[in-house]
Amino acid sequence: MIPAQRQQQIISLVKDSGHVQVSELAKTFGVSELTIRRDLKILSDSGLLTRSFGGAVLSQNFLQEIDYSEKINEFMEEKRAIGKKAASFVKDGDIICVNGGSTTVCVVESLLKTNKQITIITNNVDIIRFLGKEEKANIIFTGGIFRAKSRSMNGFMSSLSLQNIWANKSFIGLDGFSIKHGLTVTVYEEALITKTMIERTTGKVFAVTAGNKINVVCNFKAVGADRIDAVITDGTGGQLLENEPEAPEIIIAE
């Protein structure tokens, strides 16, 4: 078992019991206590766990996952404007990564209207639906485990499928973004696939979000704010970020 898989299972164990002990985890996974302590340090540094005497507990839940069906109709005007603005940065021949979420669906909808020859790498099930009859757009679907709540594919196999692929741009949806805590999501598996997509992008990484998610912090950190080249957001989001000296480029969608 590779470290990322073991760490994912540790998170699940902490969620179930509220607390884990180093000695118990070492026996469960058949590794040394030193290895477990390294795992806990990685998870603690990422804000996923809080270290305790002899073990760890789950970090405070800042924001619970919201069902996709509840999010899909929120801030739709803003999301469509963000999608249109995002599409303007894509050129013929681009290979782009697009993760889960309703805002990224709006990005792809706008892209398809441009009739550009592009390749989309995605774990977003709703994007597959829109591309069903599209001849100019190629698609690489990550596969993995389907999560109905987020309508996306996740898990180890999703991340593994990206290891031999490079994109030259990525458009990343999120549940929270702040300069201090970075790009965060409510589900650990979503953090893993999002991080992998960003790591496999050679060019510009765009975060796409309405202003309601700016300065929101969720449990699971995908990447730090320094890994984001630009944030495409609405006027509210722009106002929240404009006075941050370390903020990435802010692009307002109107």
C-alpha positions as CSV (number, residue, x, y, z in Angstrom):
1,M,0.0,0.0,0.0
2,I,1.4,3.4,-1.0
3,P,1.5,6.2,1.6
4,A,-1.4,8.2,-0.1
5,Q,-3.7,5.2,0.1
6,R,-2.8,4.6,3.8
7,Q,-3.3,8.2,4.7
8,Q,-6.7,8.2,3.0
9,Q,-7.7,5.2,5.1
10,I,-6.4,6.9,8.3
11,I,-8.7,9.8,7.6
12,S,-11.6,7.4,7.2
13,L,-10.7,5.7,10.5
14,V,-10.6,9.0,12.3
15,K,-13.9,10.1,10.9
16,D,-15.5,6.8,12.2
17,S,-14.0,6.8,15.7
18,G,-13.0,10.5,16.3
19,H,-9.5,9.5,17.4
20,V,-6.7,7.1,16.5
21,Q,-3.6,5.9,18.3
22,V,-0.2,5.5,16.6
23,S,0.3,2.0,18.0
24,E,-3.1,0.8,16.8
25,L,-2.5,2.2,13.3
26,A,0.9,0.6,13.1
27,K,-0.7,-2.8,13.8
28,T,-3.6,-2.2,11.4
29,F,-1.4,-1.3,8.5
30,G,1.5,-3.5,9.3
31,V,4.1,-0.7,9.3
32,S,6.3,0.9,11.9
33,E,5.1,3.5,14.4
34,L,7.7,5.9,12.8
35,T,5.9,5.5,9.5
36,I,2.5,6.2,11.0
37,R,3.9,9.3,12.7
38,R,5.2,10.5,9.4
39,D,1.7,10.0,7.9
40,L,0.1,11.9,10.8
41,K,2.5,14.8,10.3
42,I,1.7,15.0,6.6
43,L,-2.1,15.0,7.4
44,S,-1.6,17.4,10.2
45,D,0.5,19.8,8.1
46,S,-2.3,19.7,5.5
47,G,-4.9,20.7,8.1
48,L,-6.7,17.3,7.9
49,L,-5.9,16.1,11.4
50,T,-4.9,17.6,14.7
51,R,-2.1,15.7,16.6
52,S,-3.0,14.5,20.1
53,F,-1.0,12.6,22.7
54,G,-0.1,9.3,21.1
55,G,-2.4,9.8,18.1
56,A,-4.6,12.3,16.3
57,V,-8.1,13.6,16.0
58,L,-10.1,15.0,13.1
59,S,-9.7,18.7,12.5
60,Q,-12.6,21.0,13.2
61,N,-15.2,20.8,10.4
62,F,-15.4,24.3,8.9
63,L,-17.9,23.5,6.2
64,Q,-19.9,20.3,5.6
65,E,-20.3,18.9,2.1
66,I,-23.4,20.2,0.3
67,D,-25.2,17.8,-2.1
68,Y,-24.6,18.7,-5.8
69,S,-28.3,18.9,-6.4
70,E,-28.5,21.8,-3.9
71,K,-25.5,23.7,-5.3
72,I,-26.4,23.4,-9.0
73,N,-28.9,26.3,-9.0
74,E,-27.0,28.6,-6.6
75,F,-25.4,31.8,-8.1
76,M,-26.1,30.5,-11.6
77,E,-25.8,34.0,-13.2
78,E,-22.4,34.4,-11.7
79,K,-21.3,30.9,-12.6
80,R,-22.3,31.4,-16.2
81,A,-20.4,34.7,-16.4
82,I,-17.4,32.9,-14.9
83,G,-17.7,30.1,-17.4
84,K,-17.8,32.5,-20.3
85,K,-14.7,34.4,-19.0
86,A,-12.8,31.2,-18.4
87,A,-13.5,30.0,-22.0
88,S,-11.9,33.1,-23.4
89,F,-8.5,31.9,-22.1
90,V,-8.7,28.6,-24.0
91,K,-7.2,28.3,-27.5
92,D,-7.5,25.7,-30.3
93,G,-5.3,22.7,-29.4
94,D,-5.3,23.3,-25.7
95,I,-5.4,20.3,-23.3
96,I,-7.2,21.3,-20.1
97,C,-8.0,19.7,-16.8
98,V,-11.4,20.4,-15.3
99,N,-12.4,18.9,-12.0
100,G,-15.8,18.4,-10.3
101,G,-18.4,21.0,-9.5
102,S,-21.2,23.1,-11.0
103,T,-19.0,26.1,-11.9
104,T,-16.6,23.9,-14.0
105,V,-19.7,22.6,-15.9
106,C,-20.4,26.2,-16.8
107,V,-16.9,26.6,-18.0
108,V,-17.2,23.6,-20.4
109,E,-20.7,24.8,-21.6
110,S,-19.2,28.1,-22.6
111,L,-16.2,26.3,-24.2
112,L,-18.4,24.1,-26.4
113,K,-20.1,27.2,-27.8
114,T,-16.7,28.5,-29.1
115,N,-16.4,25.4,-31.3
116,K,-12.7,25.1,-30.5
117,Q,-10.7,21.9,-31.0
118,I,-9.7,21.0,-27.5
119,T,-9.0,18.0,-25.2
120,I,-10.7,18.0,-21.8
121,I,-9.4,15.8,-18.9
122,T,-12.0,15.5,-16.3
123,N,-13.6,13.5,-13.4
124,N,-16.8,15.5,-13.7
125,V,-19.7,13.2,-14.7
126,D,-21.9,16.1,-15.8
127,I,-19.3,17.3,-18.3
128,I,-19.5,13.8,-20.0
129,R,-23.2,14.4,-20.5
130,F,-22.6,17.7,-22.3
131,L,-19.9,16.3,-24.5
132,G,-22.0,13.3,-25.8
133,K,-22.6,14.9,-29.2
134,E,-19.6,17.2,-29.4
135,E,-17.3,16.3,-32.3
136,K,-14.6,18.9,-31.8
137,A,-13.8,18.3,-28.2
138,N,-11.9,15.2,-27.2
139,I,-12.3,13.9,-23.7
140,I,-10.2,11.9,-21.3
141,F,-12.2,10.6,-18.4
142,T,-10.4,9.7,-15.2
143,G,-12.6,6.8,-14.1
144,G,-12.4,5.8,-10.5
145,I,-15.2,5.6,-7.8
146,F,-18.4,7.5,-8.5
147,R,-19.6,9.8,-5.8
148,A,-23.2,10.6,-6.3
149,K,-23.2,13.5,-3.9
150,S,-20.6,15.4,-6.0
151,R,-21.4,13.7,-9.3
152,S,-17.7,13.1,-9.8
153,M,-15.2,10.2,-10.0
154,N,-12.6,10.0,-7.3
155,G,-10.2,7.8,-5.4
156,F,-6.8,6.3,-6.0
157,M,-7.6,5.1,-9.6
158,S,-8.7,8.6,-10.6
159,S,-5.4,10.1,-9.6
160,L,-3.4,7.3,-11.0
161,S,-5.0,7.7,-14.4
162,L,-3.5,11.2,-14.7
163,Q,0.1,10.2,-14.0
164,N,1.1,10.0,-17.7
165,I,-0.9,13.0,-18.9
166,W,0.1,16.7,-19.1
167,A,-2.4,19.5,-19.5
168,N,-1.3,23.1,-20.5
169,K,-4.2,24.8,-18.5
170,S,-6.5,23.8,-15.8
171,F,-9.8,25.2,-14.5
172,I,-10.4,24.2,-10.9
173,G,-13.6,24.4,-8.9
174,L,-13.5,24.5,-5.1
175,D,-15.4,24.7,-1.9
176,G,-13.3,27.3,-0.3
177,F,-10.4,29.6,-1.1
178,S,-8.3,31.9,1.1
179,I,-4.7,33.2,0.9
180,K,-3.8,31.7,4.3
181,H,-5.4,28.3,3.9
182,G,-5.3,27.8,0.1
183,L,-7.7,25.9,-2.1
184,T,-9.9,23.7,0.1
185,V,-12.7,21.2,-0.4
186,T,-15.1,19.3,1.9
187,V,-14.1,15.8,0.8
188,Y,-10.6,14.2,1.1
189,E,-10.9,12.3,-2.2
190,E,-11.8,15.5,-4.0
191,A,-8.6,17.1,-2.6
192,L,-6.5,14.3,-4.0
193,I,-7.8,14.5,-7.5
194,T,-7.7,18.3,-7.6
195,K,-4.1,18.3,-6.3
196,T,-3.1,15.8,-9.0
197,M,-4.7,17.8,-11.8
198,I,-2.9,20.9,-10.7
199,E,0.4,19.0,-10.5
200,R,-0.1,17.7,-14.1
201,T,-0.7,21.2,-15.5
202,T,2.3,22.8,-17.2
203,G,0.7,26.2,-17.8
204,K,-1.7,28.4,-16.0
205,V,-4.0,27.2,-13.2
206,F,-7.3,29.0,-12.9
207,A,-9.5,28.7,-9.9
208,V,-13.1,29.4,-10.8
209,T,-15.5,30.4,-8.1
210,A,-18.3,32.8,-7.1
211,G,-17.6,35.2,-4.3
212,N,-19.5,33.1,-1.7
213,K,-16.5,30.7,-1.5
214,I,-13.8,33.3,-1.1
215,N,-12.3,33.4,2.5
216,V,-14.1,30.1,3.2
217,V,-12.0,27.3,4.7
218,C,-12.9,23.6,4.4
219,N,-11.3,20.6,6.0
220,F,-9.3,19.3,3.1
221,K,-6.5,21.3,1.4
222,A,-5.8,20.5,-2.2
223,V,-3.0,23.1,-2.7
224,G,-1.8,26.4,-1.3
225,A,-2.9,29.7,-2.7
226,D,0.6,30.1,-4.3
227,R,-0.2,27.2,-6.7
228,I,-3.1,29.2,-8.2
229,D,-2.1,31.6,-11.0
230,A,-5.4,33.3,-11.3
231,V,-8.9,33.4,-9.7
232,I,-11.8,34.0,-12.0
233,T,-14.6,35.2,-9.8
234,D,-17.5,37.7,-9.6
235,G,-17.4,41.3,-8.2
236,T,-17.9,40.1,-4.7
237,G,-15.0,37.7,-4.9
238,G,-12.8,40.4,-6.4
239,Q,-13.5,42.8,-3.6
240,L,-12.6,40.2,-1.0
241,L,-9.3,39.4,-2.6
242,E,-8.2,42.8,-4.0
243,N,-6.5,44.0,-0.7
244,E,-4.6,40.7,-0.3
245,P,-0.9,41.4,-1.2
246,E,-0.2,37.7,-1.9
247,A,-3.4,37.1,-3.9
248,P,-3.0,35.6,-7.4
249,E,-4.2,37.5,-10.4
250,I,-7.9,38.4,-10.0
251,I,-10.1,38.2,-13.1
252,I,-13.6,39.6,-12.7
253,A,-16.3,38.0,-14.8
254,E,-19.1,40.5,-15.7
